[in-house]
Amino acid sequence: MFAQADTTPGYVVPSYADLRITTRMSRGDNPSHTTTISLYLRGARERRESAIEQKGEPATPLLASILQCDHRRAIHLNLSDRLFSEAAFVEWSNTSAGVTTLPVAQGPVVTTVDDAVDTGERRPLGRHVARRVKTTTVVSPAPGANTPASRRETDGWYIDLPGLGCVASEMKTSLRLSAENPNGPRDRHRYQAKGTARRGYTIDETTRHIEGRMTYTTTVALVEWSEALLDPSLFETPADFRPALPLPGGGVDFTKPDSMANRLQTYWNVITAVVSRVVPWSRDRLR
């Protein structure tokens, strides 16, 4: 799946009143499997927790991420194993480093038309007001294109949360809903915006995605809305959490704590893999 950004947001430090929003997302083909997302906002900081609920069992948050916009720092938490990692923000101007430039597309044209219409309906939610926006996205490929035809219909309620993610504006993206054929010419994608109604943070939403004979329905429902004061410790690294294991090539293994034994095992695994590729017959000797 590819994404093309229409705007580049700038870095900001927001100032939120305390707010907690919990929503539940489910798919029509598997209603017993749902994902719950909780968003916490306080001052210049935000926290998101995700939990998966199956067969009616209570959802227990497993992962959390914290953005400290005032300190330009992101914190990721493995709540079940009590592990964490911290990283400084990367400036937007530096995010193009290491990006691979694709060859010029010469394949058939695929036209994507996005139509977002504000219905004018409003719904008060505490200090905020939600607005209803209906969006239709139609993908129309020319004959011979790799991208299939599809239609996505979204009916949702949204609120404005300026500065969410420590950025000044929403990132508007146009999604190509399938991977390109690596053995043929890349499709030429053209995007048109008929309606440009502003969306925002999702409170309630129903999406129908139609592709061929298949129809997928996804719903997002508001579970909890609270403007009660939040504990400032929610936006800090817990004192009893241990650092997660950093990986040699970058990134973090969130299943293991950072220890000398785990680091040695990780480096040994990397060395073994490299030597095995260079000298295949050495694979069994290195085990």
N, C-alpha and C positions, 0 to 999 in steps of 0.2 A: 504494500500500500504506500502510495506517495502522497505527500502533502505540500501544498504551495502556499506560502504566507503572502497575504496581500499587504500587510503593514508590519512594521518593525516597532514594537512597543519600547518606550523608554523606561529607565529605572526610576522608581519613586518610593518614598517612604510614606505609607498611608497612616491614618489615625482613625481607627475603628472604635466605635462603642462596642461593649461586650455583646457577642452574639454567638449562638449555637444553632446550626441548621443540620438536621439529619434527614437524608432521603434514602429511599430503597429502590433499587433498580432490578427489574426482572424481565425475562423473555417469555413470550407466549408459548414457545415450544418446551419450556422447562420451568413452570411456575414454582416448583418446589426448591429451585436453586436461585437465591437472590443475593445481591451485593448491597450492603449498607454503607453509605458514606456519611461521615460526620465532619462538618466544617466548624471550627472554632476561630473566632476573631476577637482580638483585644489589642488596641493601640496599633503598633507597627508590626504586629505578629499574627501569624495564622498557623493553624494546625489542622491536618486532615487525618482521619482514621478510616480504615476500610475493614470490613468484616464480611465473611461469607456465611450465609445461613442455609442449611439444608434440612429438609424433612421436618420443618417446624421447630427445630432446635434453636435455642437462643443464640443470637449472633454475638460472637466474642471477637473484639478487635484484635487483629494479628499484626498489622503494620500501621505505622504512623509517620507522617512527615511534618516537620516544623520549618517555617520560613521566618527568620528574624531579619526583617527588612532593614531595621535600624543598625544591625551589625553586618549586613551583607553575608549572611550565613544560612546554610541549609542543614538540617539535622534529620537523619532517618533512623527510625526505631524499629527493631524487631521486638514486639511486645511479649511474645511467647517465650523467647529465649533470653530476653533482657540484654540485647546487644544494640549498639548504636554506631553511627558514622557521622562525621561532620565534614562539610566542604564549604569553601568560600564561593560566592557567586562568580560566574564567568561573565565578563562584560559582553554585551550584545555585539559590539564591534569586532570581537575576537572569535565569534562562533563560526565563522566561515573557514577557519583553519582546518585542514584535513578533509574538506568536502570534495568529493569526486565530481568532476564535470562530465555529464553525460553527452554522448554524441548528439548532433542535431537530429531532431525527429524528422523522418521522411515518410512515415507510414500514413495510413488513412486518417482522416480528421474525426475526432471525437468531440462533440459539442455538449457542454454541460451548462444548463440554464438553472440558475438559482433564483427563486422568487420568495422573498420574505415579506409578509404583510402584517402590519399591526392592526388587530381587529378593533382597537379602541377600548376594549374591555379592561377594567382595572380591579385589583383585589388588594385591600389593605392588609399588611402583615407587620404589626408593631410599628416601628419607625419607618418602615419601607412600604413601597407600593409595587405590587407585581403587575406586569402587563402581559397580555396574551398575544402571541405572535404565531402565525401559521406559515410554515415554510414548505415549499415543494422544490425538490431537486431532480431534474430529469437529465439522464445521460443518454445521448443519442449517437451511436457510432456509425460511421460510414461502412459500406460493405468491405469485408476483409480486415476490419480492425480487430485487435486483440481484446480490447475492452468491451465487455458485454453491455447491452442496453439495460437500464435500470431506472427505477423511480422511487424516490424517498419522500414520504409525506410526514411532516412533523407538526404537532399541535401542542404548544407548550406555554407555560407561565414562567416569567423570568424577572429577576430584580437586578438593579445596578449595585455593584460592589466595586467602586473605583479603587484602583490600586491592588486588586487581588493578584496574588502571585508576584507582588512588588513591581508591577509594570503599569504604565500610565494608561494603556488601552488594551482592549481585547485583541487577541491575535485572530484575525479572520482567516480561515483556511478553506481551501477547496480541495476535496479529497478525490483522488482517482481510486475507484473502488476495486481495482484488480491490478496485479503485477503485470509488467510488460513482458512480451515474449523475448527472451534473450537471444534467440536465433533468427529473429526477423527484424524489420524496421520498426522503430518505436512509433507509437501512435502520436499524432499531433493533436494536442488538447487545446480547445478554445473554451473560454469561460464567459458567460454572460450573466449579468445581474439585473433582473427585471424589477424586483422589489428589494429594497435595502433596509428594511426595518431592523432596528437594533434589538439584539437578543440580550444575553447577559447570563447570570448564574441561574441554573435550572432549578425550579421549585417543583413543578409538575410537568410531565411531558409524555406524549405517546408518539412513537415513531413506527411507521410501516415502511419496510424496505422490500420492494418487489423486483425480483430479477428472474427472468424466465418464468418457470412455473412455480417458483418458490416465493413465499411471502414470509418475512420475519417481522415480528412485532416486539418492540421494546418499550417498557413503561418505566417512568420515574415518578415516584409518589413522595410527597412530603410526609415525614413521620413525626418530626418534632421541630418546634420553633421556640427558642428561649432567648430572652434578653437579660437574664439574670447575670450577676457578676460572676466572672470566671476566675479560677485559681491561677495566679501568674506562673506557678510551677508547671502548668500544662505546656508552656512554651519554652521550657528549658530542658536540657539533657538530664534525665533522672540520675541522682547521685549513685544509685546502686546498679546502674547499667555498665556493662563492659564494652570496650571497643571491639568492633567486628574485625575479622581478618582481612587486611588489605591484600589485593592480588598483584602479582608482579607487573602485569600489563596494564594496570589501572583497574578501578572498580573495587568492589568489596564483596566478600563471601559472607552473607548474612546468616549462614547456618553455623558458623564457627567463630569462637572468640579469638582475639589476637593474642597468640602465645608463641613462644620460641618453637615448641614442638610442631604446632600447626604451620608456622612459617617454613620450617625446614621441610616438612612433608609437601607443602605447596611448591616450593622451589625444586624439589626432587622430581615431582610430577612433571613440571615444565621441562626440566632437563631431559627426562626420560622420553617425553613426547618429541622433543627436537631431535635427539639422537636417533630415535626410531624412524623418523622420516628420512634422515640423511643416510643411515645405515640400517636398512630393514632387518638384517639378520641379527642385530643386536637387541631386538625387542625382548626376547625371552631371557637373555643374559642380564638385562637390567632389572627384571622383576624380582 
